[in-house]
Amino acid sequence: MSNHSTGIFLRPAAIRRIVIGLILVSVVLPVLVAAEEGLNTLQNAIDKAQPGARLVLDAGVYRGSVSIDKPLILEGGEGSIIDGNGSGRVITVNAANVEIRGLTIRNSGDSLATEDSGIFVTEAAENALIELNHLEGNLIGVYLKGPVNARVRKNTIYGSRNRHMNERGNGVHIWNSPGAIVEDNRLRYGRDGIFVTSSRNNIFRNNHFQDMRFAIHYMYTNHSEVSGNVSIGNHSAFALMYSDNLQVFGNSTDAARDRGLFLNFVNYSSFRENTVLGSTEKCVFIYNANFNTFDGNHFEACDIGIHFTAGSEKNVISGNSFIDNRTQVKYVGTRYIEWSANGQGNFWSDNLAYDMNNDGIADRPYHPNDMVDQIIWRHPLAKLLLNSPATQLLRWAQSEFPSLYPGGVTDSAPLMDSPTMTLSQYEK
């Protein structure tokens, strides 16, 4: 066995006797640990390690559950596996300044009531760092329950596929963890990619989500950032609820089953430079959300570009692109709402407009919905009359007499060109 001054090295539990190199003041002290039946040699090594030690696991399968109650680094390489054998939490972190990296962590228990997880981080574990791990077969991948300034980065997290989606756990589950950063992870399956509630000052950026219910699910979390994330093939991408002062920018959504962005009681937040492509239902659903700004977003090829409802007020929507949505805007109400700001509106692919003075602004306002649309939303069977002379006459009358419009969205300064990327540019 060669000497190392970097930490403790463990051989797998399958070997009858395990050699542990314990580094103290740059002196290697070999410790022999018998791999007797029923003895958890990994937990023994953690218990014997000095605070601040570095434990490096050789390739092999180690048995969980284990608990870390002191500052240390637990590290592995290819083939270093900690297996929970389907019971409880595989690793519990209950001390500050713990780092876990480079491990495969698998097979937690299957009980949501006991919060079974691959890695469970308690309130005492401030500054925890979870990075470069592979988590699979766990009910919850990483659970941050109260630690301050925890970081979860560059992990691969594959969730459960064993039961109904709503009964599964989340990839990263966060409760009241101020300053948490979740970045550069790849998450697939399970219920939600990141679920956060009752927290603040969090950053979720540059994560990749696929085959889930929601990519990111926000509840009661304020003053936080969602940026640079990619959602592919999830039921909905970013479901943001009961939260204020969010910065949501640079995210992309492709082929969501239901919605790209879903806002429910979200206020005083900024949504900019996000892209939603091909959601089966809605690119954006805004429900009772107020005092938000939407700028530079790209909404394309959805059944509905924006569904806007339930008294949402004082939102500024300008500089966005609405391209080839079957219905650009759905708004059922009698109020008049202006969607332009500082002389700039949005780009609408179905707006057949003129720009006689070449200032980039169409010469006539754009009304995304007319009286016929509102009749159909209220009475779906009226679709049978869409091609009738009566509906054609009604559309013509409104085009000649704008005062007949029954309230709704008006863009007084529609753009002639899209300020955002096109679908073909996005695919490149």
C-alpha positions as CSV (number, residue, x, y, z in Angstrom):
1,M,0.0,0.0,0.0
2,S,1.5,3.3,-1.0
3,N,1.5,6.3,1.3
4,H,-0.8,9.2,0.6
5,S,-1.1,12.6,2.4
6,T,-4.5,13.4,1.0
7,G,-6.9,11.3,3.1
8,I,-8.3,7.9,4.0
9,F,-8.5,5.1,1.4
10,L,-11.0,2.2,1.8
11,R,-11.3,-1.1,0.0
12,P,-14.8,-2.5,-0.7
13,A,-16.7,-4.4,2.0
14,A,-16.6,-7.5,-0.2
15,I,-12.9,-8.0,0.9
16,R,-12.5,-9.9,4.1
17,R,-10.2,-7.4,5.7
18,I,-10.1,-3.6,4.8
19,V,-7.1,-1.4,5.1
20,I,-7.8,2.2,6.1
21,G,-5.1,4.9,5.7
22,L,-5.8,7.6,8.3
23,I,-3.9,10.8,7.7
24,L,-3.1,12.9,10.8
25,V,-0.5,15.7,10.6
26,S,0.9,14.2,7.4
27,V,1.6,10.8,9.1
28,V,-0.1,7.7,7.6
29,L,-1.4,5.4,10.4
30,P,-2.7,2.1,9.0
31,V,-5.8,0.8,10.7
32,L,-7.1,-2.7,10.0
33,V,-10.9,-3.1,10.0
34,A,-12.4,-6.6,9.9
35,A,-15.3,-6.9,7.5
36,E,-17.3,-9.1,9.8
37,E,-20.9,-9.9,9.1
38,G,-23.2,-7.1,10.2
39,L,-20.4,-4.6,10.5
40,N,-20.7,-1.4,8.5
41,T,-17.1,-0.7,7.8
42,L,-17.9,2.7,6.0
43,Q,-19.7,4.0,9.0
44,N,-16.8,2.9,11.3
45,A,-14.4,4.7,9.1
46,I,-16.5,7.9,9.3
47,D,-16.8,7.6,13.0
48,K,-13.0,7.2,13.5
49,A,-12.1,10.0,11.1
50,Q,-10.9,13.3,12.5
51,P,-12.9,16.5,11.7
52,G,-11.7,17.8,8.3
53,A,-10.4,14.4,7.1
54,R,-10.8,13.2,3.5
55,L,-12.1,9.7,3.0
56,V,-11.5,8.2,-0.5
57,L,-13.4,5.1,-1.4
58,D,-12.0,2.4,-3.7
59,A,-14.2,0.9,-6.3
60,G,-16.7,-1.5,-4.8
61,V,-20.1,-1.6,-3.1
62,Y,-20.4,-0.1,0.4
63,R,-23.5,-0.5,2.6
64,G,-25.7,2.4,3.7
65,S,-27.3,3.8,5.7
66,V,-24.5,6.1,6.9
67,S,-24.5,9.3,8.9
68,I,-21.9,12.1,8.8
69,D,-21.8,14.1,12.0
70,K,-18.5,16.0,11.5
71,P,-16.9,18.1,8.8
72,L,-15.2,15.9,6.3
73,I,-14.9,15.0,2.6
74,L,-16.4,11.7,1.4
75,E,-15.1,11.0,-2.1
76,G,-15.0,8.2,-4.6
77,G,-14.2,7.4,-8.2
78,E,-15.6,5.1,-10.9
79,G,-17.2,2.1,-9.3
80,S,-17.5,3.6,-5.8
81,I,-21.0,2.7,-4.8
82,I,-23.0,3.3,-1.6
83,D,-26.1,1.1,-1.6
84,G,-29.0,1.7,0.8
85,N,-30.5,-1.7,0.1
86,G,-34.0,-0.2,-0.2
87,S,-34.2,1.1,3.4
88,G,-34.2,4.6,4.8
89,R,-31.7,7.3,3.8
90,V,-28.5,6.2,2.1
91,I,-26.4,9.2,3.4
92,T,-27.5,11.6,6.1
93,V,-25.4,14.8,6.5
94,N,-25.7,16.4,9.9
95,A,-22.7,18.6,10.2
96,A,-21.4,21.8,8.6
97,N,-18.8,21.9,5.8
98,V,-19.3,18.3,4.5
99,E,-18.4,17.5,0.9
100,I,-19.7,14.4,-1.0
101,R,-18.4,13.9,-4.5
102,G,-17.7,11.3,-7.2
103,L,-19.9,8.5,-5.8
104,T,-22.8,6.4,-7.0
105,I,-25.5,6.5,-4.4
106,R,-28.5,4.2,-4.9
107,N,-31.4,2.4,-3.5
108,S,-32.9,4.4,-0.7
109,G,-36.1,3.4,1.0
110,D,-39.5,4.1,-0.6
111,S,-41.4,6.1,2.1
112,L,-42.3,9.7,1.5
113,A,-43.5,9.8,5.2
114,T,-39.9,9.3,6.4
115,E,-38.3,11.4,3.6
116,D,-36.2,8.5,2.3
117,S,-33.4,10.0,0.1
118,G,-30.1,9.3,-1.6
119,I,-28.5,12.2,0.3
120,F,-30.5,13.9,3.2
121,V,-29.0,17.2,4.4
122,T,-30.2,18.5,7.7
123,E,-30.4,22.0,9.1
124,A,-27.1,21.6,10.8
125,A,-25.2,21.0,7.6
126,E,-24.6,24.5,6.4
127,N,-22.2,24.9,3.4
128,A,-22.8,21.3,2.3
129,L,-21.4,20.6,-1.1
130,I,-22.9,17.7,-3.2
131,E,-21.1,17.4,-6.5
132,L,-20.2,15.0,-9.4
133,N,-22.3,12.2,-8.0
134,H,-24.6,9.7,-9.7
135,L,-27.8,9.1,-7.9
136,E,-30.3,6.4,-9.0
137,G,-33.1,4.3,-7.6
138,N,-33.7,6.7,-4.7
139,L,-37.1,8.0,-3.8
140,I,-35.7,11.5,-3.4
141,G,-32.3,12.3,-4.9
142,V,-31.0,15.1,-2.7
143,Y,-33.1,16.6,0.1
144,L,-32.0,19.9,1.6
145,K,-34.0,20.3,4.8
146,G,-32.9,23.6,6.3
147,P,-29.2,24.0,5.6
148,V,-27.9,27.5,4.8
149,N,-25.7,28.0,1.6
150,A,-25.8,24.4,0.4
151,R,-24.7,23.6,-3.1
152,V,-25.8,20.8,-5.4
153,R,-23.8,20.8,-8.6
154,K,-22.8,18.6,-11.6
155,N,-24.7,15.6,-10.4
156,T,-26.7,13.1,-12.5
157,I,-30.0,12.2,-10.7
158,Y,-32.3,9.5,-12.1
159,G,-35.5,9.2,-10.1
160,S,-38.0,6.5,-9.6
161,R,-40.2,5.0,-12.3
162,N,-41.8,2.4,-10.1
163,R,-45.2,4.0,-9.3
164,H,-47.6,6.7,-10.4
165,M,-45.7,9.9,-11.1
166,N,-47.4,12.0,-8.3
167,E,-46.4,9.3,-5.8
168,R,-42.7,9.5,-6.6
169,G,-40.1,11.7,-5.0
170,N,-38.3,14.7,-6.5
171,G,-34.8,14.9,-7.9
172,V,-33.8,17.8,-5.6
173,H,-36.2,18.6,-2.8
174,I,-35.6,21.9,-0.8
175,W,-37.3,23.2,2.3
176,N,-36.3,26.5,4.0
177,S,-32.7,26.4,2.7
178,P,-31.6,30.1,2.2
179,G,-28.8,30.6,-0.2
180,A,-29.1,27.1,-1.8
181,I,-27.5,26.8,-5.3
182,V,-28.5,24.0,-7.6
183,E,-26.6,24.1,-10.9
184,D,-25.3,22.1,-13.8
185,N,-27.2,18.9,-12.9
186,R,-28.9,16.4,-15.2
187,L,-32.2,15.2,-13.8
188,R,-34.6,12.6,-15.3
189,Y,-37.7,10.7,-14.1
190,G,-39.2,10.9,-10.7
191,R,-41.8,13.6,-9.9
192,D,-40.3,17.1,-10.1
193,G,-36.8,17.9,-11.0
194,I,-36.4,20.6,-8.3
195,F,-39.1,21.2,-5.8
196,V,-38.7,24.2,-3.4
197,T,-40.9,25.5,-0.7
198,S,-40.7,28.1,2.1
199,S,-37.2,29.3,1.1
200,R,-35.4,32.4,-0.2
201,N,-32.4,33.6,-2.0
202,N,-32.0,30.4,-4.0
203,I,-30.3,30.0,-7.5
204,F,-31.3,27.2,-9.9
205,R,-29.3,27.5,-13.1
206,N,-28.0,25.5,-16.0
207,N,-29.8,22.3,-15.1
208,H,-31.2,19.8,-17.6
209,F,-34.6,18.2,-17.0
210,Q,-36.4,15.4,-18.8
211,D,-39.4,13.1,-18.4
212,M,-40.9,14.6,-15.3
213,R,-44.0,16.3,-14.0
214,F,-42.5,19.7,-13.5
215,A,-38.9,20.6,-14.2
216,I,-38.9,23.3,-11.5
217,H,-41.7,23.7,-9.0
218,Y,-41.7,26.8,-6.8
219,M,-43.9,27.3,-3.7
220,Y,-43.5,30.3,-1.3
221,T,-39.9,31.1,-2.3
222,N,-38.9,34.7,-2.8
223,H,-36.0,36.7,-4.0
224,S,-34.6,33.9,-6.1
225,E,-33.2,33.1,-9.6
226,V,-34.1,30.5,-12.3
227,S,-31.8,30.8,-15.2
228,G,-30.3,28.9,-18.1
229,N,-32.2,25.7,-17.5
230,V,-33.4,23.3,-20.2
231,S,-36.7,21.4,-20.0
232,I,-37.4,18.6,-22.5
233,G,-40.6,16.5,-22.7
234,N,-41.8,17.2,-19.2
235,H,-45.5,17.7,-18.4
236,S,-44.9,21.3,-17.6
237,A,-41.6,23.1,-17.4
238,F,-41.5,25.9,-14.8
239,A,-44.4,26.0,-12.4
240,L,-44.0,29.0,-10.2
241,M,-46.5,29.6,-7.4
242,Y,-47.0,31.9,-4.4
243,S,-43.6,33.5,-4.8
244,D,-42.4,37.1,-5.3
245,N,-39.3,38.9,-6.7
246,L,-38.1,36.1,-9.0
247,Q,-35.6,36.6,-11.8
248,V,-36.4,34.0,-14.5
249,F,-34.3,34.3,-17.6
250,G,-32.5,32.4,-20.3
251,N,-34.5,29.2,-19.8
252,S,-35.7,27.0,-22.7
253,T,-38.6,24.6,-22.9
254,D,-39.3,22.1,-25.7
255,A,-42.2,19.7,-26.2
256,A,-43.9,20.2,-22.8
257,R,-47.1,18.2,-22.6
258,D,-49.0,21.0,-20.9
259,R,-47.3,24.3,-20.2
260,G,-43.9,26.0,-20.6
261,L,-44.4,28.7,-17.9
262,F,-47.1,28.5,-15.3
263,L,-47.5,31.5,-13.0
264,N,-49.9,31.3,-10.0
265,F,-49.8,34.2,-7.5
266,V,-46.4,35.3,-8.7
267,N,-45.7,39.0,-8.3
268,Y,-43.0,41.6,-8.8
269,S,-40.9,39.2,-10.9
270,S,-39.0,39.5,-14.2
271,F,-39.3,37.0,-17.1
272,R,-36.8,37.7,-19.9
273,E,-35.2,35.9,-22.8
274,N,-36.9,32.6,-22.1
275,T,-37.9,30.3,-25.0
276,V,-40.9,28.0,-25.1
277,L,-41.4,25.7,-28.2
278,G,-44.2,23.3,-29.0
279,S,-46.1,23.0,-25.7
280,T,-49.3,21.0,-26.4
281,E,-51.4,23.3,-24.3
282,K,-50.0,26.7,-23.5
283,C,-46.6,28.4,-23.8
284,V,-47.5,30.5,-20.8
285,F,-50.4,30.4,-18.3
286,I,-50.7,33.5,-16.1
287,Y,-53.2,33.2,-13.2
288,N,-53.6,36.0,-10.7
289,A,-50.1,37.2,-11.2
290,N,-49.4,40.9,-10.9
291,F,-46.7,43.6,-11.4
292,N,-44.5,41.3,-13.5
293,T,-42.4,42.1,-16.6
294,F,-42.1,40.0,-19.7
295,D,-39.4,41.1,-22.2
296,G,-37.5,39.3,-24.9
297,N,-39.2,36.0,-24.6
298,H,-40.0,33.6,-27.5
299,F,-43.2,31.7,-27.5
300,E,-43.7,29.4,-30.5
301,A,-45.8,26.6,-31.9
302,C,-48.1,26.1,-28.9
303,D,-51.9,25.7,-28.9
304,I,-52.1,28.9,-26.9
305,G,-49.3,31.5,-26.7
306,I,-50.4,33.1,-23.5
307,H,-53.5,32.3,-21.4
308,F,-54.1,35.3,-19.3
309,T,-56.8,35.2,-16.6
310,A,-58.1,35.7,-13.0
311,G,-57.6,39.3,-12.5
312,S,-53.9,39.6,-13.3
313,E,-53.0,43.3,-13.3
314,K,-50.1,45.7,-13.9
315,N,-48.0,43.3,-16.0
316,V,-45.7,44.8,-18.6
317,I,-45.5,42.6,-21.7
318,S,-43.3,44.0,-24.6
319,G,-40.5,43.0,-26.8
320,N,-41.6,39.3,-27.0
321,S,-42.2,37.1,-30.0
322,F,-45.4,35.1,-30.6
323,I,-44.9,32.8,-33.5
324,D,-47.2,30.3,-35.1
325,N,-49.3,29.6,-32.0
326,R,-52.7,28.3,-32.9
327,T,-54.2,31.0,-30.6
328,Q,-51.8,33.7,-29.8
329,V,-53.6,35.0,-26.7
330,K,-56.5,33.7,-24.7
331,Y,-58.1,36.3,-22.4
332,V,-61.6,36.0,-21.3
333,G,-62.7,39.3,-19.8
334,T,-64.1,42.8,-20.6
335,R,-61.1,44.9,-19.4
336,Y,-58.9,46.6,-22.0
337,I,-55.2,45.6,-21.5
338,E,-52.3,47.2,-23.2
339,W,-49.3,45.0,-24.2
340,S,-46.7,47.6,-25.2
341,A,-44.3,49.8,-23.3
342,N,-42.3,52.9,-24.2
343,G,-43.5,52.8,-27.7
344,Q,-42.6,49.1,-28.3
345,G,-44.9,46.2,-28.5
346,N,-44.4,42.5,-29.4
347,F,-44.0,40.6,-32.6
348,W,-47.0,38.6,-33.8
349,S,-46.5,36.2,-36.7
350,D,-50.1,36.4,-37.8
351,N,-50.2,40.2,-37.9
352,L,-50.5,41.2,-41.6
353,A,-49.4,44.8,-41.1
354,Y,-47.8,47.7,-42.9
355,D,-44.9,50.0,-41.8
356,M,-45.1,53.0,-44.1
357,N,-42.5,55.1,-42.3
358,N,-40.0,52.2,-41.8
359,D,-39.7,52.7,-38.0
360,G,-40.1,48.9,-37.2
361,I,-43.6,49.5,-35.7
362,A,-46.7,48.5,-37.5
363,D,-49.0,51.3,-38.5
364,R,-52.1,49.8,-36.9
365,P,-52.6,48.3,-33.4
366,Y,-52.9,44.5,-33.1
367,H,-55.8,42.8,-31.4
368,P,-55.0,39.1,-30.9
369,N,-58.6,38.1,-30.1
370,D,-61.9,39.3,-31.4
371,M,-65.6,38.8,-30.5
372,V,-65.7,35.5,-32.4
373,D,-62.9,34.1,-30.3
374,Q,-64.6,35.1,-27.1
375,I,-67.8,33.5,-28.2
376,I,-66.1,30.2,-29.0
377,W,-64.2,30.2,-25.6
378,R,-67.5,30.6,-23.8
379,H,-69.5,28.3,-26.1
380,P,-67.2,25.7,-27.7
381,L,-69.9,24.2,-29.9
382,A,-69.9,27.6,-31.8
383,K,-66.8,26.2,-33.6
384,L,-69.3,24.6,-36.0
385,L,-70.2,28.1,-37.2
386,L,-66.7,29.4,-37.8
387,N,-67.0,29.4,-41.6
388,S,-70.6,30.7,-41.6
389,P,-71.5,34.0,-43.2
390,A,-72.5,35.4,-39.8
391,T,-69.0,35.0,-38.2
392,Q,-67.3,36.3,-41.3
393,L,-69.6,39.4,-41.2
394,L,-68.8,39.9,-37.5
395,R,-65.0,39.7,-38.1
396,W,-65.3,42.2,-41.0
397,A,-67.4,44.6,-38.9
398,Q,-64.8,44.6,-36.1
399,S,-62.0,45.3,-38.5
400,E,-63.8,48.3,-39.8
401,F,-65.2,49.5,-36.4
402,P,-62.6,48.8,-33.7
403,S,-64.9,50.2,-31.0
404,L,-66.9,46.9,-31.3
405,Y,-64.1,45.0,-29.7
406,P,-65.4,43.6,-26.3
407,G,-62.3,44.5,-24.3
408,G,-59.2,42.3,-24.1
409,V,-55.6,42.7,-25.2
410,T,-54.3,45.4,-27.5
411,D,-50.8,45.9,-28.7
412,S,-50.6,49.5,-29.8
413,A,-47.1,49.3,-31.2
414,P,-46.7,45.8,-32.7
415,L,-43.2,45.0,-34.0
416,M,-42.6,44.2,-37.7
417,D,-39.7,41.8,-37.0
418,S,-39.1,39.3,-34.3
419,P,-36.5,40.6,-31.7
420,T,-35.8,37.0,-30.6
421,M,-34.5,33.9,-32.3
422,T,-36.5,31.8,-34.8
423,L,-37.2,28.1,-34.5
424,S,-34.6,27.2,-37.1
425,Q,-32.0,29.2,-35.2
426,Y,-32.8,27.5,-32.0
427,E,-32.4,24.1,-33.5
428,K,-28.9,24.9,-34.7
